[in-house]
Amino acid sequence: MSDQPEKTVTKRIKRDEPSAPAVVWYESRLPEPSMFDVDGIRPIRNFSNGHLEWEVPAERDDLFSQHFFVQTSRVVKKRV
């Protein structure tokens, strides 16, 4: 046996940066009595609170956010 201490090798793991979400969720600010499309995307009704929800692909988020209902805050980004 040798008198030298053993060397330990540690590898640094490269962490991936958090990727952007694939979808962005929007919801109606108030409960809506009827369903309506926004920018050609059909909503999903949340029956627990009466709000409408839209699942928007991330690449269409900029275009969706320019819609009149989003600009007037009838439809807002959902707090997740």
C-alpha positions in Angstrom: 0.0 0.0 0.0 1.1 3.5 -0.7 1.1 6.3 1.8 -0.7 8.7 -0.6 -4.4 9.4 0.0 -6.8 8.3 -2.7 -8.0 10.9 -5.1 -11.7 11.3 -5.6 -13.0 12.5 -8.9 -16.2 14.6 -8.9 -18.0 15.4 -12.0 -20.1 18.6 -12.3 -23.5 17.9 -13.7 -24.6 20.5 -16.2 -28.1 21.6 -15.4 -30.3 22.4 -18.3 -31.8 25.9 -18.2 -35.5 25.7 -17.5 -37.3 25.5 -20.8 -40.2 27.7 -21.7 -43.5 26.1 -21.3 -45.1 24.6 -24.4 -48.5 26.1 -23.7 -49.7 29.3 -22.0 -53.1 29.2 -20.2 -55.6 32.1 -20.4 -58.9 32.4 -18.6 -61.9 34.7 -18.7 -61.7 37.3 -15.9 -65.4 36.8 -15.0 -67.7 33.8 -15.3 -69.1 33.6 -18.9 -72.6 32.4 -19.8 -71.7 31.3 -23.3 -68.5 29.9 -24.9 -66.7 32.0 -27.5 -63.5 31.4 -29.6 -60.6 33.8 -29.3 -58.2 33.9 -32.2 -59.6 30.6 -33.5 -58.9 28.7 -30.3 -61.9 27.0 -28.6 -62.2 27.4 -24.8 -62.6 24.8 -22.1 -65.3 25.5 -19.5 -64.2 25.3 -15.9 -67.4 24.1 -14.3 -66.2 24.7 -10.7 -66.1 28.5 -11.2 -67.8 29.2 -14.5 -64.8 30.7 -16.2 -63.6 29.8 -19.7 -60.0 28.6 -20.3 -57.8 28.6 -23.4 -54.8 26.5 -24.0 -52.6 28.5 -26.3 -49.4 27.1 -27.9 -46.4 29.1 -26.8 -45.6 30.1 -30.4 -49.0 31.7 -30.8 -48.9 33.6 -27.4 -47.8 36.9 -28.9 -50.6 36.8 -31.5 -53.2 35.7 -28.9 -52.2 38.5 -26.5 -53.0 41.1 -29.2 -56.6 40.0 -29.4 -59.2 42.6 -28.4 -60.6 40.5 -25.5 -57.1 40.2 -24.1 -56.3 43.9 -24.6 -59.5 44.9 -22.8 -58.9 42.3 -20.0 -61.9 40.2 -20.6 -59.4 37.3 -21.1 -56.3 37.3 -18.9 -53.3 35.0 -18.4 -54.1 32.3 -15.8 -52.2 32.4 -12.6 -50.6 28.9 -12.3 
